[in-house]
Amino acid sequence: MLALRRILSTAALLAIAVWLGGLVALGAVAAPVIFATVSFPSSADAMSIVFRRFDSVAMTCAAIVLATEAVRPIAGLAFERFAHVRAAASLLAAVAAVVEGIKISPRIAALHAAGAIRWVDEPGRELAHLHDVAEWCGKIELVLLAVVVALHAVSLSSAFKARTRL
């Protein structure tokens, strides 16, 4: 059972690494650089494509993380300490990624394609609001995913300690 727990945690952690790394790379590196150096509307065109593509990556990673959590009880793995918290944090992060990928990013891209400019007229105000919501979703995902990583580490170290005491 420890081997299965390790396999599931490894799969989840690899998916989280891609998801979390992508959030940081896009939010802290790519977007600020592109918007600062590439003129509008080309910068918005490029980042709309990048964010839409990353949304697919993030939602796929979220599905993998949730699948690893779902397999645990099906496989008869006992819930270790904090498993419910880890599963809940994984679910909340996944919901944020799906909301971004299905609702927020497509609407931002549509507003941009229709010529909306942030804070100009009603479409621009909606664009600005959605951009702020997208940033908050990303920050929430970052925090929740960091919590999930920490809880995986606690779980695996606890399982290892329990096994070595036997």
N, C-alpha and C positions, 0 to 999 in steps of 0.2 A: 504493500500500500504506500510505503514511503516513496517508492520509485514512481508510482502514478502521480502522487502529490508533486514530486519534483518535475515530472514531465509537464503537468498542467501549469505549474507556476512558471516554468521556463517558457512555454508557449505564450502565456499571458504577459510575462515580462518583456519578451521580444516584441509583441504587438504594442505594448505600452511604450517601449523605447522608440519605435517608429512614429507612433502617434505624438508622444511628448516631444520628441526631437523635431518633428515637423512643425508643431505649434511654435516652438522656440525659434526655429530657423526662419519661419515665415513672419511671425509677429515681431520678433526682436531684431532680425537681420534684413531679410529680403524686402518686406513692405516699407520700412522706413527709408531704405536706400533707394528703392525704385521710385517712391513718391517724391523723394528729395532731388533725384537726378534726372528723371525722365519727365518730359513735359506732359501736361494734361491735354487731351484725354488718353494719350498712349499709355501713360502709367496706369490709369484705371482699367483700360482694356486688358493690359498684360496681367495685372493683379487679379482681375475678375476670373481670368482663365486659370491662373495658378491656384486661387482659393477654391474654385469649383473642382479642380482636379484633386486638390488635397482633401476636400470634403469626402470624396470617395475613399481615399486612403484612410482617413480618420474613422469613417463609418465601418469600413472593413475591419480595422483594428478593434473597434468597439465590439463588433460581432464576435471576433475571436476571443476577446477578454470575457464577454458574457457567456460564450459557449464553454470556456474553461470553468467558469463558476457553476454552470448548470450541470456539467459532467460530474462534479464532486459528489453531490448527494445521490445521483443515479448510480455511480460506481460504488456507493456504500462507504465513501470516506467519511469518517467522523468529522463533525464540525470542530475545528480547533478554535482556540481563543481568538476572538476578533474576526472570525470568518464572516459573520453577518455584516459587520461594519465594512469589511473589504468588498463584499458583494454589493452592498448598498452604494458605496462610493463608486464602484465600477458602473453600476446601473445609472447613477446620476450623471457621471461623466459621459456615458454613452447617449443618454437623452440629450445632453447639451450638444454633442456632436451631430446627432440626427436632426435636431431643431435647426442648427446652423446649416447643415447640408441640404435639408429639404425645404426649409422655409426662408431663412435669412439670406443666405448667399444667392439663391436664385432671384429673390426680390431685389437685392442690391444690384445684381447684374442687369435685371430688367430696367430698373430705374436709370442706371447709368446708360444703357443702350438707348433709352428714350430721351437722353440728353439732360437728365437731372444733374444739378450741381449742388453740392452740400450747402445748406442754409439759404439757397435761393428758391423762393416760392415754396409751395406746399410739397411738391415732389422732392425738392432739395432738403427740406426739413425732415421728411420721412427717411431719405437716404442717410442723413446725419444721425438720426435716431437709430436706424438699423445698424449702422457702422458701430455706434457705441454699444449696442446690444451684442453684436458679434464679438467685439473686444472683451466684453464681460464674460461671454460664453467661453472664450478661449482662456481667460484667466481662471475661471471656475474649473475648467477641464485640467489646467496645469496643477492647481492645488489638489483636486481630487485624485489625479493620477499619481502625484507624489505621495499622497496618503496610501494609495493602493500598493505602490512599490514598497513603502515602509512596512505595510502589513504583510506583504508576501515575505519580506526578510524576517520579520518576527515569527511568522508561521513556520518557515523553513528552519530557522535556528531552533525553535521550540521542538519541532519534530526530531531534529538531529540530537538535541540534548536528551530528549526522552528515550531515543533509541540507544544512545551511548550509556545511559544509566542502567539499562537492562542487563 
